[in-house]
């Protein structure tokens, strides 16, 4: 692969990941347990939270966050993202 193709691909990857991050951050902005958000290109979106696994509502909060992020990934705003269906949502407890 030539260098200019690699640069274009890298730019596309960066744009897609930034778009995912922005949409997920916006969609979860009102959720006070959400901390850092990380993406692994075409593999996963990881949401770090302040939820403790021992919290009585931990599983429900985790499910709510996963559902919200999955809805965001399927949104119209992310239709341009290649292989958006390949992303797995991971919610990490504290």
Backbone as a ProteinNet text record, in pm:
[ID]
protein_1_A
[PRIMARY]
XXXXXXXXXXXXXXXXXXXXXXXXXXXXXXXXXXXXXXXXXXXXXXXXXXXXXXXXXXXXXXXXXXXXXXXXXXXXXXXXXXXXXXXXXXXXXX
[TERTIARY]
85.4	0	90.1	54.9	140.4	111.7	204	197.9	74.4	35.6	-80.6	-208.8	-219	-335.5	-341.5	-225.4	-219.4	-261.8	-220.8	-256.8	-407.7	-465.5	-609.8	-683.1	-638.3	-700.8	-691.3	-576.4	-556.6	-647.3	-663.3	-752.5	-897.5	-937	-1073	-1097.9	-1000.4	-1011	-1025.1	-941.2	-945.9	-1079.5	-1132.4	-1263.2	-1374.4	-1372.6	-1476.2	-1470.8	-1351.7	-1339.2	-1380.5	-1345	-1385.1	-1537.2	-1597.8	-1743.2	-1812.2	-1763.2	-1819.7	-1805	-1685.2	-1660.3	-1753.5	-1765.3	-1850.3	-1995.9	-2045.2	-2185.2	-2211.1	-2119	-2136.1	-2126.9	-2030.7	-2017.7	-2142.8	-2194	-2315.7	-2433.9	-2445.9	-2558.1	-2555.7	-2437	-2423.2	-2392.9	-2400.6	-2358.2	-2438.6	-2563	-2645.5	-2631.7	-2549	-2531	-2410.2	-2435	-2327.4	-2232.6	-2254.8	-2163.2	-2059.9	-2073.6	-1983.2	-1855.5	-1742.9	-1612	-1554.1	-1438.5	-1371.1	-1439.6	-1425	-1478.2	-1362.1	-1345.1	-1236.8	-1294.9	-1233.8	-1275.5	-1156.3	-1183.3	-1085	-1142.8	-1077.1	-1131	-1195	-1320.9	-1403.9	-1411.1	-1382.7	-1389.4	-1478.5	-1449.4	-1524.4	-1531.8	-1632.5	-1646.8	-1651.1	-1554.8	-1546.8	-1583.8	-1679.7	-1726.2	-1676.9	-1590.4	-1546.9	-1644.6	-1683.5	-1783.7	-1735.3	-1811.7	-1785.7	-1872.2	-1938.8	-2024.9	-1936.8	-1971	-1903.3	-1983.5	-1915.2	-1985.8	-2074.5	-2045	-2125.6	-2250.8	-2261.8	-2381.2	-2504.1	-2613.4	-2733.7	-2792.3	-2768.8	-2822.3	-2719	-2606.6	-2496.3	-2538.2	-2604.1	-2642.5	-2742.3	-2836.7	-2935.7	-2869.8	-2777.5	-2706.1	-2621.5	-2554.7	-2473.1	-2559.5	-2673.5	-2764.9	-2815.2	-2848.9	-2896.2	-2789.3	-2665	-2555.4	-2531.4	-2527.6	-2507.1	-2616.5	-2740.9	-2853.5	-2843.1	-2808.9	-2794.8	-2685.1	-2570.3	-2458.1	-2491.7	-2557.5	-2597.9	-2695.3	-2786.8	-2878.9	-2802	-2703.4	-2620.6	-2546	-2489.4	-2415.3	-2505.3	-2633.3	-2727.5	-2796.6	-2758.1	-2824.6	-2788.8	-2869.4	-2850.1	-2715.5	-2674	-2548.8	-2426.4	-2438.8	-2324.2	-2338.7	-2433	-2451.5	-2327.3	-2248.2	-2129.2	-2010.7	-2019.3	-1908.8	-1903.3	-1784.7	-1769.6	-1772.8	-1842.1	-1852.1	-1897.3	-1990.9	-2038.7	-2099.7	-2151.7	-2209.6	-2104.5	-1977.8	-1872.6	-1833.2	-1880.5	-1841.5	-1916.9	-1841.3	-1897	-1894.2	-1999.1	-2004.6	-1960.3	-1863.3	-1810.1	-1827.9	-1891.6	-1908.5	-1824.3	-1726.7	-1636.5	-1683.5	-1684.6	-1713	-1585.4	-1600.7	-1488.5	-1426.1
-117.2	0	123.7	221.1	338.8	431.9	522.8	609	699	753.1	841.5	765.2	640.4	557.9	533	506.1	484.4	608.9	727.2	853.1	873.4	851	865.7	768	643.5	543.9	584.4	631.2	674	792.1	884.4	998.8	951.7	856.3	801.5	733.2	655.5	586.3	688.6	790.5	894	965.5	996.7	1064	975.2	848.3	755.6	741.5	725.4	708	834.6	950.4	1076.8	1092	1054.1	1062.6	971.6	849.7	757.3	815.3	861.4	917.4	1034.9	1125.2	1242.4	1203.5	1113.6	1071.4	998.3	911.4	838.1	934.9	1024.1	1121.4	1207.7	1251.9	1333.9	1253.5	1130.1	1046.5	1007.5	1007.5	968.4	1086.4	1208.7	1325.8	1345.8	1300.5	1318.1	1203.6	1106.7	990.8	1016.3	1040.2	1082.4	971	848.1	739.4	711.9	777.9	754.5	835.2	766.6	831.2	837.2	774.7	774.3	681.3	716.5	635.5	608.4	481.6	442.4	362.3	378.6	297.5	221.2	101.9	19.5	-1.5	52	59.6	-71.2	-62.6	-171.3	-291.2	-268.8	-377.9	-345.9	-234.3	-210.5	-63.3	-34.5	93.4	56.6	106.6	75.2	198.8	180.6	288.3	257.9	342.6	326.4	403.4	342.3	402.9	410.1	483.1	489.2	387.7	301.4	199.2	92.8	57.5	-53	-179.6	-288.4	-413.5	-456.5	-410.3	-445.8	-358.2	-250.5	-165.2	-246	-224	-304	-278.2	-161.8	-127.8	-144.3	-206.6	-216.1	-280.1	-393.6	-462.8	-381.4	-316.3	-234.2	-113.9	-48.4	66.3	23	-90.5	-143	-169.7	-233.4	-263.1	-135.2	-35.1	93	158.4	157.8	218.2	140.5	7.9	-75.1	-49.6	-45	-21.8	114.9	216.4	351.8	357.2	298.6	302.2	222.4	108.1	31.2	110.3	184.1	269.1	379	436.7	540.6	483.3	363.7	301.4	274.9	252.4	225.6	352.5	468	593.9	641.5	729.6	790.1	862.6	923.5	999.2	911.4	782.6	693.4	598.2	626	542.7	540.1	646.3	654.8	574.8	526.3	452.8	311.3	275.1	141.3	35.5	-70.9	-186.3	-147.5	-53.9	-8.5	-124	-224.4	-341.1	-428.5	-408	-490.7	-445.5	-328.7	-276.1	-345.6	-391.8	-451.4	-343.4	-332.9	-235.8	-303.2	-242.3	-294.1	-186.7	-222.7	-129.9	-182.1	-102.3	-141.2	-82.3	-165.8	-121.3	-71	5.4	58.5	-49.9
0	0	0	-82.4	-86.7	31.1	54.3	172.1	172.7	58.6	55.2	88.4	47.2	80	230.2	291.5	435.8	511.9	465.7	530.3	521.9	405.7	388.3	478.8	483.2	568.5	714.9	755.9	894.7	926.4	833.3	852.8	865.1	782.8	789.8	923.3	966.5	1095.3	1208	1205.8	1309.8	1310.6	1192.1	1182.6	1237.8	1199.7	1247.7	1399.2	1453.2	1597.6	1672.6	1618.4	1680.7	1676.6	1565.8	1552.4	1654.6	1667	1765.9	1906.5	1939.7	2072.7	2100.9	2006.2	2026.6	2047.1	1965.7	1976.7	2109.1	2149	2274.7	2392.3	2390.4	2499.5	2510.7	2399.4	2398.8	2451.3	2408.1	2449.3	2596.1	2655.6	2796.5	2889.1	2836.8	2915	3043.3	3046.7	3165.8	3264.7	3232.3	3318.5	3408.4	3536.3	3626.6	3669.6	3628.3	3663.8	3554.8	3439.6	3326.6	3344	3324.6	3329.3	3190	3172.7	3042.7	2943.7	2817.1	2708.1	2613.1	2577	2486.8	2370.6	2253.5	2139.2	2084.8	2039.8	1971.4	1832	1731.4	1596	1550	1514.8	1463.8	1557.8	1687.1	1783.9	1902.6	1971.8	2094.9	2132	2213.9	2281.9	2429.8	2506.3	2648.2	2729.3	2819.2	2905.3	3046.4	3098.5	3236.9	3325	3435	3521.5	3665.9	3746.2	3890.1	3964	3888.5	3948.2	4014.7	4134.1	4203	4176.2	4151.2	4121.4	4237.1	4357.2	4474.7	4489.6	4410.5	4416.7	4377.6	4449.8	4423.8	4285.6	4230.3	4097.9	3986.8	4016.6	3920.6	3788.8	3795.4	3671.9	3590.1	3656.8	3586.4	3520.9	3592.3	3535.3	3415.8	3429.8	3320.9	3197.7	3218.2	3107.2	3041	3120.5	3065.5	2978.5	3027.8	2951.7	2823.1	2831.4	2711.4	2609.1	2654.4	2563.8	2497.3	2575.7	2520.9	2415.5	2445.6	2350.5	2224.5	2239.3	2121	2034.3	2096.1	2019.5	1946.7	2013.7	1950.8	1831	1845.8	1735.6	1614.9	1638.7	1529.5	1479.1	1533.1	1499.1	1358.5	1309.8	1177.8	1169.9	1281	1284.4	1259.7	1287.4	1269.5	1150.8	1063.3	943	855.7	859.4	773.4	828.4	951	1011.7	954	904.6	846.3	956.2	928.2	1018.3	1159.8	1168.8	1299.6	1379.1	1309.9	1377.4	1445.1	1412.6	1471	1611.7	1653.8	1784.6	1897.5	1994.4	2115.7	2223.8	2302	2409.9	2539.2	2603	2729	2836	2946.8	3058.4	3174.2	3214.3	3323.6	3455.8	3557.8	3693.5	3758.2	3861.7	3938.2	4022.2
[MASK]
++++++++++++++++++++++++++++++++++++++++++++++++++++++++++++++++++++++++++++++++++++++++++++++

